[in-house]
Amino acid sequence: MAFDWLTGGSTPQFWKNYVALFEGDDKEHRRYVVFDMEASGLDWKEDVILSIGAIGVVGNAIEVGDFLQVFVQQDKFTTQSVALSGVLKEPKAEKFVEAEAMIQFLNFVKDATLVGHNVNLDIEMINQALKRLDLGRLKNPIMDTNTLYQRWKDLPDDSHISLDELCDVLKIGKSDRHTASGNAYTTALVFLKLKRKLGI
Amino acid sequence: MKNPVAQGIADFLKHFPPFSSLEYTGLMDISAQSKVIYLEKNQVLFKGGDATHADFYVVKDGAVGLSLTSDAEETLIDKCDEGDILGLRPFFAKNDYLMTARAREESIIYGIPIEVFRPYITGNPKVLEFLLESFASQTRNPYDKERSGKLMAENVVFSDQVADIQYFQPIKYTRNPITANADDVLKFIAKTMANSAVGSVIIQENQLPIGIITDRDLRSKIATGLLSIDVEAREVMTSSVITVPENISVAEAQMLMLKHDVGHLCVTRDGSDKSPVSGIISEHDVVAAQTNTPGVLLKQTRRASNAKELKYVREKLTDLIQSSIDSLIPISHISNIVAEINIAITRRAIELAVEKIGSLPPVRFVWMNIGSQGRKEQLLLTDQDNALIFEDVEPEQYNNVKRYFLELAEMVIEYLGKVGYEPSPNKLLASNPQWCKSLTDWMKQYDAWINTPAEKNVEVSTIFFDFDFIYGAPAIEDALSSHIGMNISRNKKFFAYLASDTLQNPPPLGFFRQFLVESDGEHKDYFDIKSRAIEPLTDAARLLALSMNLIEITNTYHRFKKLAELEPKNAELYEECAEAFNTLMRFRTEEGLLNNSNGKYLNLNELSKSDKVKLKNCFQPISDIQDMIKHRFSLTSIK
């Protein structure tokens, strides 16, 4: 159990609110937040978040209105990262500083279970961003669609499948890919299918 | 914040009516509040009988089937593909789902909250028009002539034409409604409403409508404590009231209710609020006018105040049968529904007759349907066969009591005759002194049938073993059935008689597998489906069921089903007989509806080749079951 968020003396209110959410335990109407992010690269120590897309799932349905999309203003904004993420395709989108983006993200996810594809890297990047703000690590339970797929197919732990491949296997259209929010939506569809097949 | 997911949904919806008539911003608003649902193949979205959901659904990918379930058998009624709407029923009627929606393949569905969509329906004439047109034409998309599905499929099952005509016919509504004055005290108005079981009262001044008080007003203004129950009507009433002219159509009434978001319309002489009140139309009237559903027919039956109204119900029932046949609803399911309504009609006729006589029955009694009505197999209008059993009375009272019941039966049979049920030509009627008698006399009658079956004057007995007690005292019913049950068991002679009677009808196929047709008379060369195919099965089922002491199951299909359960060794044959019986009933009903006859004779020349094969396939089980009966009741030795 990580207690490092306690050591900072005065903790900001949003963080207190966030942490307080994990005290109750209501498994009945479990909310899942499926998310994806674009980053400046794949090194979780060096690279930074450029955008996050996240969408809520309750029961067997994606709640379309339960949606977050946030673009992060970063100094470390290279041509390479633009090519990689395509974030510039939304030149008019309002961008927030990293701290504001994290507040929005935490306020949105609340105590939901976080779901992503190969999610560990994304989680680590968020934890790094929280660390830069002198805060603790994410408290949310985490599910990985890659792991769920392994479980469903009884594959070895080290097997890897990309989101594209998974979409092919599950017959999900890939037209919405290429942005964080599009990926989040596609991953959410993947999650709904796996959730049903595994009886989660 | 932009929501690309909602945008994706809006981009999809805009290609399909009625969404295509909406502004893009409206579509975005609707999409942003919707849900995306994944259905695995065979997963159920909603089930018949479930309370309706807050959302209606649009198919994004895949296909969803709508089906009716009866006797654990699912029959597909309609299929919804990409862009099709389903589950919009609560917008029109606030009942449970009638049908089951089940994914026929993996599907992605958009769920849209009806409350979110409602303002777009009422606020946009094109959307409203589309839905009303879909509703009226019973097609999912009236703009698309190629594909016709049923937009309201999960709501109602009836044939297109009938719906069409009904929809544009004048609506039936309450004439001379209850009215009150503006200075009446609310408490007394509410009392009047409660006493007369109405949901609204028109407030009038000099015979002109100035407002209306409905259940809704009482709920929102009084029950919430906003106003006290001692205020005057004028303070509570909703004003102005929406007025309409007389002879308004169902379609128009519904449109106006949606447009003004009201549940009641006030009918006036010239349609304006400057002319006297002549009636009131409630939401219930609109729903009732559109649905030939069994529930509505039952309700109308119970409310009928004369034979003419009962006749109207029976006519609508014929429409319902026709459309159910067209929709391939299982025949056993249709028979059940028709039987329930037939029974309700008879019950109502009995009640009306008692009212007309003006004095209550002197003792307890039972009205018994026999024959095809007793077996609940009456789809077409056929003859009445019935009987009456009254409680045992002192000998000196007997004649008076009997006289009362004979008079009652006479009247009931007359009512039913007016509805369209011809009295039995063999006088197997409760108004016949022979078939209207006390419990003890009936027990003696059954004893005679059971103990000396083949004697003269007792031969007509068989159809009296297909009885359905439809009205009266359960104690009498129980006494009679258990008496019959006790007497019947191990009575070999009785069963031998029944068996030989059953085998009177030979299997309907000749040696060369040709149909046996009538060789002379009016129906020369026609196939008599009733006596050659249906009756042998009915007789066999009766014999076998009675021999296993199944006294109270009288329906042929259910008798075979039960037999299959009790005798696993022969289950397959029994199942085949049950199926064959249903198929034959369908043939007969279709024939009857087509030629407005009792469907007894089929013109083989009018049957398609595949129908002939289907018909012939029903004959093998008849022949098999007759063989079994021959062996089981050792007929060879008796004859």
Interface residues (C-beta under 8 A of the other chain):
Chain A: G53 I55 N60 A61 I62 E63 V64 G65 F67 L68 Q69 A93 K171 G173 D176 T179 S181 G182 Y185 A188 L189 L192 K193 R196 K197
Chain B: M1 K2 N3 P4 V5 A6 G8 I9 S31 A32 Q33 S34 K35 V36 I37 Y38 L39 E40 Q43 D61 E106 I108 G111
